[in-house]
């Protein structure tokens, strides 16, 4: 949480609560975190490494639209 400005205005107690509820998820290279069109149920932060952001074309081909790196918001 220290790497992002998203929580700057949240109290120390509020940050502690969020950290207590958070879980770590490690993905292998090429593994999918979620797919286009799925309902959002979580918020994700990249703590290390990077991830590609893809959209599917009408022909169902993935198209890279960006790369997110650790600490970016």
N, C-alpha and C positions, 0 to 999 in steps of 0.2 A: 504494500500500500504506500510505502514511502516513495516509490518510483513514479507515482502519478499525482497530478494535481486534483484529481476527482474528489478526494476526501479532505482537502485542505480546511474546509469550513465545518467539518464534523468534529464534535467534541472528542476528547480522549476516550471517554466512556463509550461513545458511539462507535469509534474505531475499534475499540477492544471487543465490542459485541460482534461487529462484522467479522473481525479476525477469528473469533471463537466459532462462528458459524461457517467459516470458509473451509474449503477442502482443496487439496492439491491434486491435480490431474496431470499425469505425464503421458505425452503422446509420442509414439515412434514416428520417424520420418515417413511421410506419406499417409499417415492415419488421419481420418476425418473426424473433426470435432462435432460439427453439425452440418446439416444439409439445407440448401435453399428451400424455403417454404415451411420448414419445421417451426412449431411454436417455440417462442423464447421462454425458457424456464430458469435460466441462470445468467449471470454476468461472468465474463472470463477476462482474466488479466494474463498477459504473457510475461512471465518472470524471467525466462531465459530463452534464447533462440529467436526464431521468427516463424511466421506462418503465412501461407498464401491465401488470398481471398479470391474465390472463384464464383462466377455465375454460370448458369446453364443457358445455352442458346436454345432457340425453338427446336433445333435438331438434337437437343440433349447433349451437346458437346460442352465440356467445361472450358471457360475462358478466364484466364488470370486477369483480375482487374487491379490488384495491388498486393503489397507485402507489408505485414505488420511486424514490428520488432519489439523486443522487451522494453517496457516502460512507456510505449506510445499509447496515447488515448485518442 
